[in-house]
Amino acid sequence: MKYIIYILFIVSLIFGNEELNSYLNDKSLKYQIIKDNSMQRIIVDLLYDKNKIIVFGKERKESYKKIFDEKIYFCNHSKYSNVMIKKEEQRIFIVCSIPNVDNGLYREFYSFENFENINSKLLSIRKQYINIDNDTIKNSYIFKPKKDIPTLKDYKNEKFSDKYLNENYKNFIKNDTNKKNILSEKQPLYKTPPIKTKMYLIKGDKVEILEEKDDWYYILYHGKKDIKAWIPKSAVE
């Protein structure tokens, strides 16, 4: 409670946005607030109450304006489904959790990554089987569709989410947890954080994780010659 009051106070004091405050001050709503400072956005998660996501954004020193306010349907077919938004480093995920039909010890988590606006392609969809007793991950998959991954706007359709994933179910490829894909079009490599080299990798390059330290991975890339370097964790999926 103290944390929510602090958030309300800071947001009200700094941003002074009446529309944003109207949601923050509505005690009848159950929500979480995610502040994405890198993209200058505040996300009000009303998925628990109304299947809605409300996104406020701003440019420079302007006040926050509502840029997205829509119902989104993820795993809406089951009363045992849970939907939430979470932030990992500089990336935002809408996460859908449903019971696993084959093994009651596990839940299936579908993560839809990083919506900048409703017309942008989702960067990735991933699936994990997580043990409900100890939170261990049994298997992890990355979605590799033949066609483009839909936009967030597509998921406004109540039937689209389940239908699309079911039709493309075979495109979930098991993800070796020790190997990851580069996400950026041009990802610099670091000799040691934060010292850059002149080398870089490109989107889709596969790297092997050798070591993990704070927000960094020490990776091995097999190309014409093997390269070992550091990259930020946020650079890979």
Biotite code that builds the C-alpha atoms (Angstrom):
import biotite.structure as struc

atoms = struc.array([
    struc.Atom([0.000, 0.000, 0.000], chain_id="A", res_id=1, res_name="MET", atom_name="CA", element="C"),
    struc.Atom([2.802, 2.374, 0.914], chain_id="A", res_id=2, res_name="LYS", atom_name="CA", element="C"),
    struc.Atom([4.491, 1.591, -2.420], chain_id="A", res_id=3, res_name="TYR", atom_name="CA", element="C"),
    struc.Atom([1.322, 2.399, -4.420], chain_id="A", res_id=4, res_name="ILE", atom_name="CA", element="C"),
    struc.Atom([0.849, 5.707, -2.581], chain_id="A", res_id=5, res_name="ILE", atom_name="CA", element="C"),
    struc.Atom([4.460, 6.601, -3.331], chain_id="A", res_id=6, res_name="TYR", atom_name="CA", element="C"),
    struc.Atom([3.977, 5.823, -7.045], chain_id="A", res_id=7, res_name="ILE", atom_name="CA", element="C"),
    struc.Atom([0.787, 7.883, -7.151], chain_id="A", res_id=8, res_name="LEU", atom_name="CA", element="C"),
    struc.Atom([2.488, 10.806, -5.469], chain_id="A", res_id=9, res_name="PHE", atom_name="CA", element="C"),
    struc.Atom([5.563, 10.770, -7.701], chain_id="A", res_id=10, res_name="ILE", atom_name="CA", element="C"),
    struc.Atom([3.571, 10.345, -10.910], chain_id="A", res_id=11, res_name="VAL", atom_name="CA", element="C"),
    struc.Atom([1.132, 13.087, -9.915], chain_id="A", res_id=12, res_name="SER", atom_name="CA", element="C"),
    struc.Atom([3.899, 15.427, -8.879], chain_id="A", res_id=13, res_name="LEU", atom_name="CA", element="C"),
    struc.Atom([6.120, 14.970, -11.909], chain_id="A", res_id=14, res_name="ILE", atom_name="CA", element="C"),
    struc.Atom([3.737, 14.362, -14.730], chain_id="A", res_id=15, res_name="PHE", atom_name="CA", element="C"),
    struc.Atom([0.602, 16.154, -13.605], chain_id="A", res_id=16, res_name="GLY", atom_name="CA", element="C"),
    struc.Atom([-1.534, 14.349, -16.150], chain_id="A", res_id=17, res_name="ASN", atom_name="CA", element="C"),
    struc.Atom([-5.230, 14.363, -15.265], chain_id="A", res_id=18, res_name="GLU", atom_name="CA", element="C"),
    struc.Atom([-6.216, 11.416, -17.457], chain_id="A", res_id=19, res_name="GLU", atom_name="CA", element="C"),
    struc.Atom([-3.365, 9.289, -16.146], chain_id="A", res_id=20, res_name="LEU", atom_name="CA", element="C"),
    struc.Atom([-4.182, 10.251, -12.563], chain_id="A", res_id=21, res_name="ASN", atom_name="CA", element="C"),
    struc.Atom([-7.825, 9.336, -13.071], chain_id="A", res_id=22, res_name="SER", atom_name="CA", element="C"),
    struc.Atom([-6.744, 5.708, -13.475], chain_id="A", res_id=23, res_name="TYR", atom_name="CA", element="C"),
    struc.Atom([-4.159, 5.818, -10.736], chain_id="A", res_id=24, res_name="LEU", atom_name="CA", element="C"),
    struc.Atom([-6.637, 7.228, -8.238], chain_id="A", res_id=25, res_name="ASN", atom_name="CA", element="C"),
    struc.Atom([-9.468, 4.818, -9.053], chain_id="A", res_id=26, res_name="ASP", atom_name="CA", element="C"),
    struc.Atom([-9.408, 2.501, -6.036], chain_id="A", res_id=27, res_name="LYS", atom_name="CA", element="C"),
    struc.Atom([-12.002, 0.195, -7.590], chain_id="A", res_id=28, res_name="SER", atom_name="CA", element="C"),
    struc.Atom([-9.491, -0.997, -10.181], chain_id="A", res_id=29, res_name="LEU", atom_name="CA", element="C"),
    struc.Atom([-6.944, -3.749, -9.698], chain_id="A", res_id=30, res_name="LYS", atom_name="CA", element="C"),
    struc.Atom([-3.868, -3.006, -11.748], chain_id="A", res_id=31, res_name="TYR", atom_name="CA", element="C"),
    struc.Atom([-0.127, -2.764, -11.888], chain_id="A", res_id=32, res_name="GLN", atom_name="CA", element="C"),
    struc.Atom([1.868, 0.182, -13.182], chain_id="A", res_id=33, res_name="ILE", atom_name="CA", element="C"),
    struc.Atom([4.934, -0.325, -15.332], chain_id="A", res_id=34, res_name="ILE", atom_name="CA", element="C"),
    struc.Atom([7.209, 2.633, -15.971], chain_id="A", res_id=35, res_name="LYS", atom_name="CA", element="C"),
    struc.Atom([9.281, 2.171, -19.112], chain_id="A", res_id=36, res_name="ASP", atom_name="CA", element="C"),
    struc.Atom([11.735, 5.055, -18.838], chain_id="A", res_id=37, res_name="ASN", atom_name="CA", element="C"),
    struc.Atom([13.709, 4.051, -21.923], chain_id="A", res_id=38, res_name="SER", atom_name="CA", element="C"),
    struc.Atom([10.649, 4.540, -24.140], chain_id="A", res_id=39, res_name="MET", atom_name="CA", element="C"),
    struc.Atom([9.070, 7.303, -22.041], chain_id="A", res_id=40, res_name="GLN", atom_name="CA", element="C"),
    struc.Atom([5.943, 5.258, -21.385], chain_id="A", res_id=41, res_name="ARG", atom_name="CA", element="C"),
    struc.Atom([3.738, 4.412, -18.437], chain_id="A", res_id=42, res_name="ILE", atom_name="CA", element="C"),
    struc.Atom([1.639, 1.277, -18.849], chain_id="A", res_id=43, res_name="ILE", atom_name="CA", element="C"),
    struc.Atom([-1.506, 0.746, -16.798], chain_id="A", res_id=44, res_name="VAL", atom_name="CA", element="C"),
    struc.Atom([-2.301, -2.959, -16.738], chain_id="A", res_id=45, res_name="ASP", atom_name="CA", element="C"),
    struc.Atom([-6.054, -3.542, -16.441], chain_id="A", res_id=46, res_name="LEU", atom_name="CA", element="C"),
    struc.Atom([-5.899, -7.077, -17.830], chain_id="A", res_id=47, res_name="LEU", atom_name="CA", element="C"),
    struc.Atom([-7.053, -8.563, -14.540], chain_id="A", res_id=48, res_name="TYR", atom_name="CA", element="C"),
    struc.Atom([-10.189, -6.407, -14.477], chain_id="A", res_id=49, res_name="ASP", atom_name="CA", element="C"),
    struc.Atom([-11.105, -5.562, -18.040], chain_id="A", res_id=50, res_name="LYS", atom_name="CA", element="C"),
    struc.Atom([-8.708, -7.257, -20.482], chain_id="A", res_id=51, res_name="ASN", atom_name="CA", element="C"),
    struc.Atom([-7.400, -3.757, -21.153], chain_id="A", res_id=52, res_name="LYS", atom_name="CA", element="C"),
    struc.Atom([-3.980, -2.205, -21.549], chain_id="A", res_id=53, res_name="ILE", atom_name="CA", element="C"),
    struc.Atom([-3.624, 1.568, -21.387], chain_id="A", res_id=54, res_name="ILE", atom_name="CA", element="C"),
    struc.Atom([-0.346, 3.110, -22.490], chain_id="A", res_id=55, res_name="VAL", atom_name="CA", element="C"),
    struc.Atom([0.671, 6.711, -21.856], chain_id="A", res_id=56, res_name="PHE", atom_name="CA", element="C"),
    struc.Atom([3.649, 8.157, -23.729], chain_id="A", res_id=57, res_name="GLY", atom_name="CA", element="C"),
    struc.Atom([5.362, 11.483, -24.086], chain_id="A", res_id=58, res_name="LYS", atom_name="CA", element="C"),
    struc.Atom([7.981, 13.249, -26.156], chain_id="A", res_id=59, res_name="GLU", atom_name="CA", element="C"),
    struc.Atom([10.671, 15.447, -24.637], chain_id="A", res_id=60, res_name="ARG", atom_name="CA", element="C"),
    struc.Atom([9.222, 17.419, -21.720], chain_id="A", res_id=61, res_name="LYS", atom_name="CA", element="C"),
    struc.Atom([5.598, 17.254, -22.782], chain_id="A", res_id=62, res_name="GLU", atom_name="CA", element="C"),
    struc.Atom([3.005, 15.778, -20.435], chain_id="A", res_id=63, res_name="SER", atom_name="CA", element="C"),
    struc.Atom([1.926, 12.172, -20.871], chain_id="A", res_id=64, res_name="TYR", atom_name="CA", element="C"),
    struc.Atom([-0.782, 11.430, -23.450], chain_id="A", res_id=65, res_name="LYS", atom_name="CA", element="C"),
    struc.Atom([-2.799, 8.267, -23.926], chain_id="A", res_id=66, res_name="LYS", atom_name="CA", element="C"),
    struc.Atom([-1.466, 6.427, -26.980], chain_id="A", res_id=67, res_name="ILE", atom_name="CA", element="C"),
    struc.Atom([-3.136, 3.042, -26.562], chain_id="A", res_id=68, res_name="PHE", atom_name="CA", element="C"),
    struc.Atom([-6.385, 2.046, -24.860], chain_id="A", res_id=69, res_name="ASP", atom_name="CA", element="C"),
    struc.Atom([-7.788, -1.243, -26.090], chain_id="A", res_id=70, res_name="GLU", atom_name="CA", element="C"),
    struc.Atom([-9.106, -4.612, -24.993], chain_id="A", res_id=71, res_name="LYS", atom_name="CA", element="C"),
    struc.Atom([-6.572, -7.368, -25.659], chain_id="A", res_id=72, res_name="ILE", atom_name="CA", element="C"),
    struc.Atom([-7.502, -11.048, -25.699], chain_id="A", res_id=73, res_name="TYR", atom_name="CA", element="C"),
    struc.Atom([-4.850, -13.522, -24.598], chain_id="A", res_id=74, res_name="PHE", atom_name="CA", element="C"),
    struc.Atom([-5.821, -17.020, -23.490], chain_id="A", res_id=75, res_name="CYS", atom_name="CA", element="C"),
    struc.Atom([-9.292, -15.757, -22.759], chain_id="A", res_id=76, res_name="ASN", atom_name="CA", element="C"),
    struc.Atom([-10.887, -19.182, -23.204], chain_id="A", res_id=77, res_name="HIS", atom_name="CA", element="C"),
    struc.Atom([-10.116, -20.573, -19.742], chain_id="A", res_id=78, res_name="SER", atom_name="CA", element="C"),
    struc.Atom([-11.083, -19.434, -16.265], chain_id="A", res_id=79, res_name="LYS", atom_name="CA", element="C"),
    struc.Atom([-7.735, -20.865, -15.146], chain_id="A", res_id=80, res_name="TYR", atom_name="CA", element="C"),
    struc.Atom([-5.791, -18.472, -17.346], chain_id="A", res_id=81, res_name="SER", atom_name="CA", element="C"),
    struc.Atom([-3.769, -15.616, -15.937], chain_id="A", res_id=82, res_name="ASN", atom_name="CA", element="C"),
    struc.Atom([-2.610, -12.615, -17.928], chain_id="A", res_id=83, res_name="VAL", atom_name="CA", element="C"),
    struc.Atom([-0.131, -9.982, -16.781], chain_id="A", res_id=84, res_name="MET", atom_name="CA", element="C"),
    struc.Atom([2.488, -7.534, -17.988], chain_id="A", res_id=85, res_name="ILE", atom_name="CA", element="C"),
    struc.Atom([6.089, -7.688, -16.830], chain_id="A", res_id=86, res_name="LYS", atom_name="CA", element="C"),
    struc.Atom([9.319, -5.885, -17.610], chain_id="A", res_id=87, res_name="LYS", atom_name="CA", element="C"),
    struc.Atom([12.692, -7.563, -18.025], chain_id="A", res_id=88, res_name="GLU", atom_name="CA", element="C"),
    struc.Atom([15.526, -5.075, -18.336], chain_id="A", res_id=89, res_name="GLU", atom_name="CA", element="C"),
    struc.Atom([14.511, -2.847, -21.283], chain_id="A", res_id=90, res_name="GLN", atom_name="CA", element="C"),
    struc.Atom([11.908, -5.211, -22.708], chain_id="A", res_id=91, res_name="ARG", atom_name="CA", element="C"),
    struc.Atom([8.213, -5.494, -21.928], chain_id="A", res_id=92, res_name="ILE", atom_name="CA", element="C"),
    struc.Atom([6.194, -8.712, -22.141], chain_id="A", res_id=93, res_name="PHE", atom_name="CA", element="C"),
    struc.Atom([2.512, -9.499, -22.022], chain_id="A", res_id=94, res_name="ILE", atom_name="CA", element="C"),
    struc.Atom([2.434, -12.924, -20.374], chain_id="A", res_id=95, res_name="VAL", atom_name="CA", element="C"),
    struc.Atom([-0.348, -15.475, -20.646], chain_id="A", res_id=96, res_name="CYS", atom_name="CA", element="C"),
    struc.Atom([-0.319, -18.444, -18.271], chain_id="A", res_id=97, res_name="SER", atom_name="CA", element="C"),
    struc.Atom([-2.537, -21.501, -18.654], chain_id="A", res_id=98, res_name="ILE", atom_name="CA", element="C"),
    struc.Atom([-2.530, -24.993, -17.064], chain_id="A", res_id=99, res_name="PRO", atom_name="CA", element="C"),
    struc.Atom([-0.687, -27.710, -18.950], chain_id="A", res_id=100, res_name="ASN", atom_name="CA", element="C"),
    struc.Atom([-3.208, -30.314, -20.097], chain_id="A", res_id=101, res_name="VAL", atom_name="CA", element="C"),
    struc.Atom([-0.716, -33.190, -20.009], chain_id="A", res_id=102, res_name="ASP", atom_name="CA", element="C"),
    struc.Atom([0.955, -32.520, -16.673], chain_id="A", res_id=103, res_name="ASN", atom_name="CA", element="C"),
    struc.Atom([-0.803, -30.686, -13.854], chain_id="A", res_id=104, res_name="GLY", atom_name="CA", element="C"),
    struc.Atom([2.508, -29.785, -12.205], chain_id="A", res_id=105, res_name="LEU", atom_name="CA", element="C"),
    struc.Atom([3.290, -27.354, -15.011], chain_id="A", res_id=106, res_name="TYR", atom_name="CA", element="C"),
    struc.Atom([1.787, -24.211, -16.451], chain_id="A", res_id=107, res_name="ARG", atom_name="CA", element="C"),
    struc.Atom([2.385, -22.932, -19.970], chain_id="A", res_id=108, res_name="GLU", atom_name="CA", element="C"),
    struc.Atom([3.639, -19.358, -20.156], chain_id="A", res_id=109, res_name="PHE", atom_name="CA", element="C"),
    struc.Atom([3.320, -17.493, -23.443], chain_id="A", res_id=110, res_name="TYR", atom_name="CA", element="C"),
    struc.Atom([5.299, -14.246, -23.610], chain_id="A", res_id=111, res_name="SER", atom_name="CA", element="C"),
    struc.Atom([4.526, -11.607, -26.245], chain_id="A", res_id=112, res_name="PHE", atom_name="CA", element="C"),
    struc.Atom([7.418, -9.188, -26.405], chain_id="A", res_id=113, res_name="GLU", atom_name="CA", element="C"),
    struc.Atom([7.707, -5.434, -26.513], chain_id="A", res_id=114, res_name="ASN", atom_name="CA", element="C"),
    struc.Atom([4.862, -3.419, -27.967], chain_id="A", res_id=115, res_name="PHE", atom_name="CA", element="C"),
    struc.Atom([6.087, 0.048, -28.997], chain_id="A", res_id=116, res_name="GLU", atom_name="CA", element="C"),
    struc.Atom([2.804, 0.823, -30.699], chain_id="A", res_id=117, res_name="ASN", atom_name="CA", element="C"),
    struc.Atom([-0.154, -1.195, -31.908], chain_id="A", res_id=118, res_name="ILE", atom_name="CA", element="C"),
    struc.Atom([1.078, -1.304, -35.511], chain_id="A", res_id=119, res_name="ASN", atom_name="CA", element="C"),
    struc.Atom([4.591, -2.568, -34.754], chain_id="A", res_id=120, res_name="SER", atom_name="CA", element="C"),
    struc.Atom([5.336, -6.233, -35.270], chain_id="A", res_id=121, res_name="LYS", atom_name="CA", element="C"),
    struc.Atom([5.828, -8.124, -32.034], chain_id="A", res_id=122, res_name="LEU", atom_name="CA", element="C"),
    struc.Atom([9.531, -8.914, -31.712], chain_id="A", res_id=123, res_name="LEU", atom_name="CA", element="C"),
    struc.Atom([8.989, -12.446, -30.479], chain_id="A", res_id=124, res_name="SER", atom_name="CA", element="C"),
    struc.Atom([6.633, -14.932, -28.922], chain_id="A", res_id=125, res_name="ILE", atom_name="CA", element="C"),
    struc.Atom([8.103, -17.514, -26.570], chain_id="A", res_id=126, res_name="ARG", atom_name="CA", element="C"),
    struc.Atom([6.683, -20.395, -24.576], chain_id="A", res_id=127, res_name="LYS", atom_name="CA", element="C"),
    struc.Atom([7.912, -21.986, -21.361], chain_id="A", res_id=128, res_name="GLN", atom_name="CA", element="C"),
    struc.Atom([6.751, -24.888, -19.207], chain_id="A", res_id=129, res_name="TYR", atom_name="CA", element="C"),
    struc.Atom([7.257, -23.885, -15.574], chain_id="A", res_id=130, res_name="ILE", atom_name="CA", element="C"),
    struc.Atom([6.828, -26.137, -12.535], chain_id="A", res_id=131, res_name="ASN", atom_name="CA", element="C"),
    struc.Atom([4.251, -24.552, -10.213], chain_id="A", res_id=132, res_name="ILE", atom_name="CA", element="C"),
    struc.Atom([5.900, -26.011, -7.097], chain_id="A", res_id=133, res_name="ASP", atom_name="CA", element="C"),
    struc.Atom([9.445, -24.703, -7.505], chain_id="A", res_id=134, res_name="ASN", atom_name="CA", element="C"),
    struc.Atom([9.324, -22.325, -10.520], chain_id="A", res_id=135, res_name="ASP", atom_name="CA", element="C"),
    struc.Atom([11.842, -24.400, -12.483], chain_id="A", res_id=136, res_name="THR", atom_name="CA", element="C"),
    struc.Atom([11.661, -24.245, -16.280], chain_id="A", res_id=137, res_name="ILE", atom_name="CA", element="C"),
    struc.Atom([11.239, -27.628, -17.936], chain_id="A", res_id=138, res_name="LYS", atom_name="CA", element="C"),
    struc.Atom([11.293, -26.557, -21.581], chain_id="A", res_id=139, res_name="ASN", atom_name="CA", element="C"),
    struc.Atom([11.589, -23.270, -23.414], chain_id="A", res_id=140, res_name="SER", atom_name="CA", element="C"),
    struc.Atom([10.484, -22.547, -26.992], chain_id="A", res_id=141, res_name="TYR", atom_name="CA", element="C"),
    struc.Atom([10.799, -19.602, -29.364], chain_id="A", res_id=142, res_name="ILE", atom_name="CA", element="C"),
    struc.Atom([8.143, -18.910, -32.011], chain_id="A", res_id=143, res_name="PHE", atom_name="CA", element="C"),
    struc.Atom([9.443, -19.071, -35.595], chain_id="A", res_id=144, res_name="LYS", atom_name="CA", element="C"),
    struc.Atom([6.421, -18.422, -37.837], chain_id="A", res_id=145, res_name="PRO", atom_name="CA", element="C"),
    struc.Atom([6.479, -18.750, -41.616], chain_id="A", res_id=146, res_name="LYS", atom_name="CA", element="C"),
    struc.Atom([4.730, -15.409, -41.842], chain_id="A", res_id=147, res_name="LYS", atom_name="CA", element="C"),
    struc.Atom([5.271, -12.230, -39.858], chain_id="A", res_id=148, res_name="ASP", atom_name="CA", element="C"),
    struc.Atom([4.378, -12.294, -36.181], chain_id="A", res_id=149, res_name="ILE", atom_name="CA", element="C"),
    struc.Atom([1.125, -10.331, -35.788], chain_id="A", res_id=150, res_name="PRO", atom_name="CA", element="C"),
    struc.Atom([0.880, -6.862, -34.360], chain_id="A", res_id=151, res_name="THR", atom_name="CA", element="C"),
    struc.Atom([-0.625, -6.133, -30.985], chain_id="A", res_id=152, res_name="LEU", atom_name="CA", element="C"),
    struc.Atom([-3.607, -4.702, -32.847], chain_id="A", res_id=153, res_name="LYS", atom_name="CA", element="C"),
    struc.Atom([-4.382, -8.148, -34.280], chain_id="A", res_id=154, res_name="ASP", atom_name="CA", element="C"),
    struc.Atom([-4.891, -9.499, -30.778], chain_id="A", res_id=155, res_name="TYR", atom_name="CA", element="C"),
    struc.Atom([-7.873, -7.204, -30.262], chain_id="A", res_id=156, res_name="LYS", atom_name="CA", element="C"),
    struc.Atom([-9.808, -9.959, -32.010], chain_id="A", res_id=157, res_name="ASN", atom_name="CA", element="C"),
    struc.Atom([-11.206, -12.222, -29.293], chain_id="A", res_id=158, res_name="GLU", atom_name="CA", element="C"),
    struc.Atom([-10.696, -15.409, -31.335], chain_id="A", res_id=159, res_name="LYS", atom_name="CA", element="C"),
    struc.Atom([-7.481, -14.493, -33.112], chain_id="A", res_id=160, res_name="PHE", atom_name="CA", element="C"),
    struc.Atom([-4.909, -15.261, -30.416], chain_id="A", res_id=161, res_name="SER", atom_name="CA", element="C"),
    struc.Atom([-5.812, -18.900, -29.817], chain_id="A", res_id=162, res_name="ASP", atom_name="CA", element="C"),
    struc.Atom([-6.567, -19.577, -33.481], chain_id="A", res_id=163, res_name="LYS", atom_name="CA", element="C"),
    struc.Atom([-3.265, -18.112, -34.689], chain_id="A", res_id=164, res_name="TYR", atom_name="CA", element="C"),
    struc.Atom([-1.138, -19.982, -32.167], chain_id="A", res_id=165, res_name="LEU", atom_name="CA", element="C"),
    struc.Atom([-2.978, -23.257, -32.748], chain_id="A", res_id=166, res_name="ASN", atom_name="CA", element="C"),
    struc.Atom([-2.620, -23.013, -36.517], chain_id="A", res_id=167, res_name="GLU", atom_name="CA", element="C"),
    struc.Atom([1.103, -22.292, -36.147], chain_id="A", res_id=168, res_name="ASN", atom_name="CA", element="C"),
    struc.Atom([1.782, -24.598, -33.224], chain_id="A", res_id=169, res_name="TYR", atom_name="CA", element="C"),
    struc.Atom([4.558, -26.490, -35.049], chain_id="A", res_id=170, res_name="LYS", atom_name="CA", element="C"),
    struc.Atom([6.479, -23.237, -35.367], chain_id="A", res_id=171, res_name="ASN", atom_name="CA", element="C"),
    struc.Atom([7.374, -23.273, -31.678], chain_id="A", res_id=172, res_name="PHE", atom_name="CA", element="C"),
    struc.Atom([11.008, -24.420, -31.825], chain_id="A", res_id=173, res_name="ILE", atom_name="CA", element="C"),
    struc.Atom([12.685, -25.760, -28.717], chain_id="A", res_id=174, res_name="LYS", atom_name="CA", element="C"),
    struc.Atom([15.197, -23.201, -27.500], chain_id="A", res_id=175, res_name="ASN", atom_name="CA", element="C"),
    struc.Atom([18.523, -24.502, -26.224], chain_id="A", res_id=176, res_name="ASP", atom_name="CA", element="C"),
    struc.Atom([18.920, -22.497, -23.022], chain_id="A", res_id=177, res_name="THR", atom_name="CA", element="C"),
    struc.Atom([22.674, -22.285, -23.627], chain_id="A", res_id=178, res_name="ASN", atom_name="CA", element="C"),
    struc.Atom([22.238, -20.805, -27.108], chain_id="A", res_id=179, res_name="LYS", atom_name="CA", element="C"),
    struc.Atom([20.499, -17.552, -27.917], chain_id="A", res_id=180, res_name="LYS", atom_name="CA", element="C"),
    struc.Atom([19.688, -15.375, -30.919], chain_id="A", res_id=181, res_name="ASN", atom_name="CA", element="C"),
    struc.Atom([20.854, -11.803, -31.443], chain_id="A", res_id=182, res_name="ILE", atom_name="CA", element="C"),
    struc.Atom([17.864, -9.443, -31.522], chain_id="A", res_id=183, res_name="LEU", atom_name="CA", element="C"),
    struc.Atom([19.416, -6.188, -32.776], chain_id="A", res_id=184, res_name="SER", atom_name="CA", element="C"),
    struc.Atom([20.059, -5.432, -36.429], chain_id="A", res_id=185, res_name="GLU", atom_name="CA", element="C"),
    struc.Atom([23.656, -4.543, -35.494], chain_id="A", res_id=186, res_name="LYS", atom_name="CA", element="C"),
    struc.Atom([24.832, -5.586, -32.022], chain_id="A", res_id=187, res_name="GLN", atom_name="CA", element="C"),
    struc.Atom([28.250, -4.257, -30.866], chain_id="A", res_id=188, res_name="PRO", atom_name="CA", element="C"),
    struc.Atom([30.600, -6.649, -29.077], chain_id="A", res_id=189, res_name="LEU", atom_name="CA", element="C"),
    struc.Atom([32.453, -5.652, -25.919], chain_id="A", res_id=190, res_name="TYR", atom_name="CA", element="C"),
    struc.Atom([35.961, -6.597, -24.840], chain_id="A", res_id=191, res_name="LYS", atom_name="CA", element="C"),
    struc.Atom([34.875, -6.008, -21.257], chain_id="A", res_id=192, res_name="THR", atom_name="CA", element="C"),
    struc.Atom([31.833, -3.994, -20.183], chain_id="A", res_id=193, res_name="PRO", atom_name="CA", element="C"),
    struc.Atom([31.596, -1.179, -21.118], chain_id="A", res_id=194, res_name="PRO", atom_name="CA", element="C"),
    struc.Atom([34.584, -1.198, -23.526], chain_id="A", res_id=195, res_name="ILE", atom_name="CA", element="C"),
    struc.Atom([33.380, -1.721, -27.098], chain_id="A", res_id=196, res_name="LYS", atom_name="CA", element="C"),
    struc.Atom([35.274, -3.429, -29.885], chain_id="A", res_id=197, res_name="THR", atom_name="CA", element="C"),
    struc.Atom([34.879, -2.674, -33.592], chain_id="A", res_id=198, res_name="LYS", atom_name="CA", element="C"),
    struc.Atom([33.170, -6.031, -34.101], chain_id="A", res_id=199, res_name="MET", atom_name="CA", element="C"),
    struc.Atom([29.438, -6.648, -34.149], chain_id="A", res_id=200, res_name="TYR", atom_name="CA", element="C"),
    struc.Atom([26.866, -9.365, -34.770], chain_id="A", res_id=201, res_name="LEU", atom_name="CA", element="C"),
    struc.Atom([23.617, -9.051, -36.703], chain_id="A", res_id=202, res_name="ILE", atom_name="CA", element="C"),
    struc.Atom([20.042, -10.053, -35.999], chain_id="A", res_id=203, res_name="LYS", atom_name="CA", element="C"),
    struc.Atom([19.520, -13.816, -35.993], chain_id="A", res_id=204, res_name="GLY", atom_name="CA", element="C"),
    struc.Atom([23.157, -14.746, -35.293], chain_id="A", res_id=205, res_name="ASP", atom_name="CA", element="C"),
    struc.Atom([23.338, -17.592, -32.776], chain_id="A", res_id=206, res_name="LYS", atom_name="CA", element="C"),
    struc.Atom([25.651, -17.304, -29.789], chain_id="A", res_id=207, res_name="VAL", atom_name="CA", element="C"),
    struc.Atom([26.600, -19.703, -27.009], chain_id="A", res_id=208, res_name="GLU", atom_name="CA", element="C"),
    struc.Atom([26.499, -18.362, -23.458], chain_id="A", res_id=209, res_name="ILE", atom_name="CA", element="C"),
    struc.Atom([29.768, -19.067, -21.661], chain_id="A", res_id=210, res_name="LEU", atom_name="CA", element="C"),
    struc.Atom([29.369, -16.882, -18.595], chain_id="A", res_id=211, res_name="GLU", atom_name="CA", element="C"),
    struc.Atom([26.796, -14.617, -16.972], chain_id="A", res_id=212, res_name="GLU", atom_name="CA", element="C"),
    struc.Atom([27.672, -11.546, -14.905], chain_id="A", res_id=213, res_name="LYS", atom_name="CA", element="C"),
    struc.Atom([25.159, -8.943, -13.720], chain_id="A", res_id=214, res_name="ASP", atom_name="CA", element="C"),
    struc.Atom([23.426, -7.652, -16.886], chain_id="A", res_id=215, res_name="ASP", atom_name="CA", element="C"),
    struc.Atom([25.993, -9.148, -19.279], chain_id="A", res_id=216, res_name="TRP", atom_name="CA", element="C"),
    struc.Atom([26.694, -12.409, -21.100], chain_id="A", res_id=217, res_name="TYR", atom_name="CA", element="C"),
    struc.Atom([30.134, -13.635, -22.176], chain_id="A", res_id=218, res_name="TYR", atom_name="CA", element="C"),
    struc.Atom([29.399, -15.330, -25.499], chain_id="A", res_id=219, res_name="ILE", atom_name="CA", element="C"),
    struc.Atom([31.008, -17.531, -28.128], chain_id="A", res_id=220, res_name="LEU", atom_name="CA", element="C"),
    struc.Atom([30.111, -17.008, -31.773], chain_id="A", res_id=221, res_name="TYR", atom_name="CA", element="C"),
    struc.Atom([31.042, -19.630, -34.378], chain_id="A", res_id=222, res_name="HIS", atom_name="CA", element="C"),
    struc.Atom([31.698, -17.895, -37.703], chain_id="A", res_id=223, res_name="GLY", atom_name="CA", element="C"),
    struc.Atom([34.625, -17.872, -40.119], chain_id="A", res_id=224, res_name="LYS", atom_name="CA", element="C"),
    struc.Atom([36.544, -17.690, -36.889], chain_id="A", res_id=225, res_name="LYS", atom_name="CA", element="C"),
    struc.Atom([35.365, -18.146, -33.315], chain_id="A", res_id=226, res_name="ASP", atom_name="CA", element="C"),
    struc.Atom([34.713, -14.914, -31.442], chain_id="A", res_id=227, res_name="ILE", atom_name="CA", element="C"),
    struc.Atom([34.423, -14.495, -27.700], chain_id="A", res_id=228, res_name="LYS", atom_name="CA", element="C"),
    struc.Atom([33.059, -11.234, -26.346], chain_id="A", res_id=229, res_name="ALA", atom_name="CA", element="C"),
    struc.Atom([30.597, -9.616, -23.916], chain_id="A", res_id=230, res_name="TRP", atom_name="CA", element="C"),
    struc.Atom([27.111, -8.437, -24.844], chain_id="A", res_id=231, res_name="ILE", atom_name="CA", element="C"),
    struc.Atom([24.175, -7.072, -22.783], chain_id="A", res_id=232, res_name="PRO", atom_name="CA", element="C"),
    struc.Atom([21.595, -9.663, -21.768], chain_id="A", res_id=233, res_name="LYS", atom_name="CA", element="C"),
    struc.Atom([18.931, -7.578, -23.476], chain_id="A", res_id=234, res_name="SER", atom_name="CA", element="C"),
    struc.Atom([20.686, -8.162, -26.835], chain_id="A", res_id=235, res_name="ALA", atom_name="CA", element="C"),
    struc.Atom([19.585, -11.781, -27.116], chain_id="A", res_id=236, res_name="VAL", atom_name="CA", element="C"),
    struc.Atom([16.539, -14.022, -26.950], chain_id="A", res_id=237, res_name="GLU", atom_name="CA", element="C"),
])
